[in-house]
């Protein structure tokens, strides 16, 4: 493996002005530098390089461009109230990236050394971490096959690169706006035996057409269903949580299990960790069917429904369009007590705001 000790740094002679944190649009602004690490079957890993942010030069037959031999991660660094910069649970991202790498037949990397290289990139571009408790630095590690051949086979050349850039809060200041969902069983995001649990680009491209179908029907996101029983899996690109009263009258937080068709989200794991630590209600990972959700809505047992993800932390759900019928979901009427509590606790941890 290449190590952070071998890292070379070429500084960008031209630095861009930093954008005002209040004007940031997700994924459109990037810092002055990037990290690249090349690999070939013949030579193994080359030394990592931090260099000026620039376009990649790829052979037109590169396997990532033709057969989607690629994967990515999404993680954040925060400037704490003490002005220290911290990554949020980066090892969980590295472990997931490693699993995606194995499944893509790309060369395995050293997780700890990659975090060290990412830390160095953030250090070089530290002024790009917003001086704000609302905004953060988004980190996008990406791994692509660059084999210059049209054969569908394991790649003999690849490139691991990391780009970073500032992002604003998902919701406008003080706002916590609910989203509307379209649940249409005709569309499937992932299937058992497939690659839904890996962060591969091929899982994302095909969702755009369904997302625009949702928009046509006046909905903001897609609630992905799976199979004849219509299992609830994910919402948009987020994991899904339901807080409800069970038929036995117990308060319960339920989320679909990691059984191969959902992404093991870092935020998802963090919410489960927090809820189990609180011990205030039952926390369950199990398959939930659409019928159960509709029955619970009809019975008035649904308290809150929300998505979780790196971009938004938690995102409340306000309504659901399913088989031509719109169901109002009382998330906002109920506070949303649990979603807000999760949002506050998690963001406080991210910016180390424990002393208020």
Buried (B, 14 or more C-beta within 10 A) or exposed (E): BBBBEBBEBEEBEEBEEBBEBEEBEEEEBBBBBBBBBBBBEEEEBBEBBBBEBEEEEEEEEBBBBBBBBBBBBBBBBBBEBEEEBBBBBBEBBBEBBBBBBEEBEBBEBBBEBBBBBBBBBBEBBEEBBBEBBBBBBBBBBBBBBBBEBEEEEBBBBBBBBBBBBBBBBBBEEEEBEBBBBBBBBEBBBBEEEBBBBBBBBBBEEEBEEBBEBBEEEEBBBBBBBBBEEBBBBBBBBBBBBBBBBEEEEEEBBBBBEBBBBBBBBBBBBBBBEBBEEBEEBEBBBEBBBBEBBBEBBEEEBBBBBBBBBBBBBBBBBBBBBBEEEEBEBBBBEBBBEBBBBBBEBBBBBBBBBEEE
